[in-house]
Amino acid sequence: MELRHLRYFIAVAETGSLTEAAERRLFTSQPSLSRQIRDLEDQVGVALLNRSARGVELTVAGKAFIDHARLALTQVDAAVEAARRAAQPAKQRFALGFLTGQEMAWLPEAMQLLRAELPNIDVTVSSDYSPDLAQAVARGKLDLAFVRAEPDFDLEYRVVRQEPLVVLMPSDHALAARAAVSPADLVGEPFIAMANKAKVLRSVVDSYLERTGIRIEPTQCVDNPAMVMSLVASTRGLTLIPAYVENLMPWSVVSRPLAGDIPTIGLAVGYSRTNTSPILKLFLSRLDELIARVSRTVARTS
């Protein structure tokens, strides 16, 4: 069994389509991918996928197999990254990741925190969706990321801030004239929900609506803030989103606070407990200082 068999199988399982996995994820032909999947099933000795005109679904055996396949690839990626670091010991690398938009508040202060170490280390910075960042940390590609506490990854999380959710709406919406929006005001409006990829945020929003007794059927589901803002402006819909997105808003959308019991979502730093980087250890030892610095900055600009 080769690693490519595992990667191909996971791609097919996640897309639910041999054609889509071949063309968009793996850049190979569909017949070639089908042969690779059959080879894998022959080696395992059981069917891992059910194929139909609607696409493919995991069999019971496939569901049992995929978690182990993902873990195997994660361990391989971590081993490769560790080997690469060991081969270049002269200057340590420290790789930081940020949930897109959060770097505006946290990156300047994080660099200040590391200023004494900067001549001796290479700091790399990336931004992405929270689940993708958590996966990169789990695979050893990032040392630490500012993310949601993603439940699907075996990482340590330390919450650095609780962010309130706000209502996002078109700038000329009738509710924009209000100082705050009540949950009942959302009823009857087009509502844009977060897709399942944004699992933590989706759970917070769903729990809040359930707690307040509001039933809303989303008209759209998307998984990134840029698309959310675009749909708010183009479809005149509303959405609930963390307040940090206010830093990214175009003129066509505005935000208003929620009235009453305001829901919050945690921003955390995620890191692997097996990461022995001394720079990571230093960063974590000064995390309380970083939180205080960012809190003071936010308070001055609010």
C-alpha positions in Angstrom: 0.0 0.0 0.0 1.4 3.4 -1.0 0.8 6.8 0.5 -0.8 8.0 -2.8 -3.5 5.4 -2.4 -4.4 6.9 1.0 -4.4 10.5 -0.4 -6.5 9.4 -3.4 -9.0 7.6 -1.2 -9.4 10.6 1.2 -9.9 13.0 -1.7 -12.7 10.9 -3.1 -14.3 10.5 0.3 -14.2 14.2 1.0 -15.5 15.3 -2.4 -18.1 12.4 -2.8 -17.2 12.2 -6.5 -14.5 10.3 -8.4 -14.7 12.9 -11.2 -14.4 16.0 -9.0 -11.6 14.4 -6.9 -9.7 13.6 -10.1 -10.1 16.9 -11.8 -10.1 19.4 -9.0 -8.1 17.8 -6.2 -5.7 15.3 -7.7 -5.3 16.6 -11.3 -5.4 13.1 -12.8 -7.8 11.3 -15.0 -11.0 9.7 -13.6 -10.2 6.2 -15.0 -6.7 6.3 -13.5 -8.1 7.3 -10.1 -10.7 4.5 -10.3 -7.9 2.0 -10.8 -6.0 3.3 -7.8 -9.1 3.1 -5.6 -9.7 -0.5 -6.8 -6.1 -1.4 -6.1 -6.4 0.0 -2.5 -9.6 -2.0 -2.0 -7.9 -5.2 -3.3 -5.1 -4.7 -0.8 -7.4 -4.0 2.1 -9.7 -6.9 1.1 -13.0 -5.1 1.5 -15.0 -2.5 -0.4 -14.4 1.0 1.0 -16.7 2.9 -1.3 -20.3 2.5 -2.6 -20.6 3.8 -6.1 -23.8 5.0 -7.6 -25.1 7.5 -10.2 -25.2 10.1 -7.5 -21.6 9.7 -6.6 -19.7 7.7 -4.0 -20.2 7.1 -0.3 -18.1 5.4 2.4 -19.0 1.9 3.3 -19.0 0.9 7.0 -15.5 -0.4 6.4 -14.6 2.8 4.6 -15.7 4.9 7.6 -13.5 2.8 9.8 -10.5 3.1 7.4 -10.6 6.8 6.7 -9.7 8.0 10.2 -6.6 5.8 10.3 -5.7 6.9 6.8 -5.8 10.5 7.8 -3.8 9.8 10.9 -1.2 8.0 8.8 -0.8 10.9 6.4 -0.6 13.4 9.3 2.2 11.4 10.9 4.1 11.1 7.6 3.8 14.9 7.0 5.0 15.6 10.5 7.9 13.3 10.0 8.9 15.0 6.7 8.7 18.4 8.3 10.8 17.3 11.3 13.4 15.9 8.9 13.6 19.1 6.9 14.0 21.1 10.0 16.8 18.8 11.3 18.6 19.2 8.0 18.8 23.0 8.4 19.6 23.6 12.0 21.6 26.8 11.5 18.6 29.1 11.8 15.4 28.0 13.4 12.0 28.5 11.7 8.9 29.6 13.5 5.7 29.3 11.4 2.7 31.2 12.5 -0.8 30.9 11.1 -3.8 33.2 11.5 -7.5 32.9 10.9 -7.9 35.3 8.0 -8.3 38.8 9.3 -7.0 38.1 12.8 -3.4 38.9 11.8 -4.3 42.6 11.8 -4.6 42.6 15.6 -2.3 39.8 16.7 0.7 39.8 14.2 2.3 43.1 15.2 2.2 42.3 18.9 3.4 38.7 18.3 6.4 40.1 16.4 7.1 42.5 19.2 7.0 39.6 21.6 9.7 37.8 19.5 11.8 40.9 18.7 14.8 39.7 20.7 14.8 36.4 18.8 14.2 37.7 15.3 17.9 37.9 14.3 18.2 34.2 15.0 15.0 32.8 13.5 13.0 32.8 10.3 9.4 33.7 11.0 6.8 32.7 8.4 3.2 33.9 8.4 0.1 32.5 6.6 -3.6 33.0 6.9 -6.4 30.6 6.1 -9.6 29.0 7.2 -9.5 27.7 10.8 -9.8 23.9 10.0 -7.0 24.2 7.4 -4.8 25.9 9.9 -5.5 23.3 12.5 -4.6 20.6 10.1 -1.3 22.4 9.2 -0.4 22.5 12.9 -1.2 18.8 13.3 1.0 18.0 10.3 3.9 20.0 11.6 3.7 22.6 8.8 2.9 25.4 11.4 4.2 25.7 14.9 1.2 27.7 16.2 -2.0 29.1 14.8 -4.7 31.6 15.9 -7.8 29.5 15.3 -11.1 28.2 16.7 -10.8 25.2 19.0 -11.3 22.7 16.2 -12.6 19.4 17.6 -11.3 17.2 14.8 -7.6 17.6 15.6 -5.5 16.4 18.4 -4.1 19.8 19.4 -3.7 21.8 22.6 -5.8 25.0 22.6 -5.5 28.1 24.8 -8.3 30.7 24.4 -6.9 34.2 24.0 -10.0 36.1 23.4 -13.8 35.8 23.4 -15.3 37.7 20.5 -18.9 38.9 20.3 -21.0 38.0 17.3 -22.6 40.9 15.4 -25.3 41.2 12.8 -24.0 41.9 9.3 -26.4 43.6 6.8 -26.4 45.8 3.7 -25.5 49.3 4.5 -28.9 50.6 3.4 -30.9 48.0 5.3 -33.8 49.2 7.5 -32.2 47.6 10.5 -29.0 49.6 10.0 -30.9 52.6 11.6 -31.0 50.7 15.0 -28.4 50.8 17.7 -28.8 47.1 18.3 -30.7 44.2 16.6 -32.8 41.8 18.6 -32.9 38.1 17.6 -36.6 38.4 16.6 -35.6 41.0 13.9 -33.8 38.2 12.0 -37.0 36.3 11.4 -38.3 36.7 7.8 -35.1 38.1 6.5 -32.8 36.1 4.1 -30.2 34.5 6.3 -26.7 33.5 5.3 -25.3 30.7 7.4 -21.8 29.4 7.7 -21.2 26.1 6.0 -20.1 23.0 7.9 -16.4 23.7 7.3 -16.7 26.5 9.7 -17.9 24.0 12.3 -17.2 25.9 15.5 -18.8 29.1 14.3 -21.8 27.2 12.9 -22.3 25.5 16.3 -22.2 28.8 18.2 -24.7 30.5 15.9 -27.1 27.5 15.9 -26.9 27.3 19.7 -27.6 31.0 20.1 -30.7 30.8 17.8 -32.0 27.7 19.6 -31.4 29.4 23.0 -33.4 32.4 21.9 -36.2 30.4 20.4 -35.6 31.6 16.9 -36.1 29.3 13.9 -34.4 30.4 10.7 -33.9 28.5 7.5 -30.7 29.7 5.8 -31.0 30.8 2.2 -27.3 30.4 1.6 -24.4 28.5 3.3 -20.8 29.6 2.7 -17.5 29.0 4.5 -15.5 32.2 4.4 -16.0 35.8 5.5 -15.3 37.4 2.1 -18.1 35.3 0.5 -20.4 36.1 3.4 -19.9 39.9 2.9 -20.4 39.5 -0.9 -23.7 37.6 -0.4 -24.9 40.1 2.3 -24.4 42.9 -0.2 -25.8 41.1 -3.3 -28.7 39.2 -1.8 -29.6 41.7 0.9 -29.3 38.9 3.5 -28.3 39.1 7.2 -25.8 36.9 9.0 -24.2 36.5 12.4 -20.4 36.7 12.4 -17.5 37.5 14.8 -16.9 41.2 15.3 -13.3 41.0 14.0 -14.8 40.9 10.5 -15.7 44.5 10.9 -12.0 45.3 10.0 -12.6 43.7 6.6 -16.0 45.2 5.7 -16.5 47.0 2.4 -18.7 50.1 2.2 -21.7 48.1 1.1 -22.2 46.3 4.4 -22.4 47.4 8.0 -22.6 45.6 11.4 -24.8 46.2 14.4 -24.5 44.6 17.8 -27.1 42.1 19.1 -29.4 43.1 21.9 -29.7 41.1 25.1 -27.6 38.0 25.7 -24.8 38.5 23.2 -23.2 35.2 22.0 -19.4 35.0 21.8 -16.9 32.7 20.1 -13.5 31.8 21.4 -10.2 32.6 19.5 -7.5 30.3 20.6 -3.9 29.5 19.9 -3.5 25.9 18.7 -0.3 23.9 18.9 0.9 20.3 19.0 2.0 19.0 22.4 4.7 17.0 20.6 6.3 20.1 19.2 9.6 20.7 21.0 10.5 24.0 19.4 12.2 26.3 22.0 10.6 29.3 20.1 7.2 27.8 20.6 8.0 27.3 24.3 9.1 30.9 24.6 6.0 32.2 22.8 3.6 30.2 25.0 5.4 31.4 28.2 4.7 35.0 27.2 1.2 34.4 25.9 -0.5 36.2 28.8 1.7 39.3 28.0 0.6 39.1 24.3 -3.1 38.9 25.3 -2.7 41.9 27.6 -0.9 43.9 24.8 -3.6 43.2 22.2 -6.4 43.9 24.7 -4.9 47.4 25.4 -4.6 48.0 21.7 -8.2 47.0 21.0 -9.4 49.2 23.9 -7.6 52.2 22.5 -9.1 51.8 19.1 -12.6 51.0 20.1 
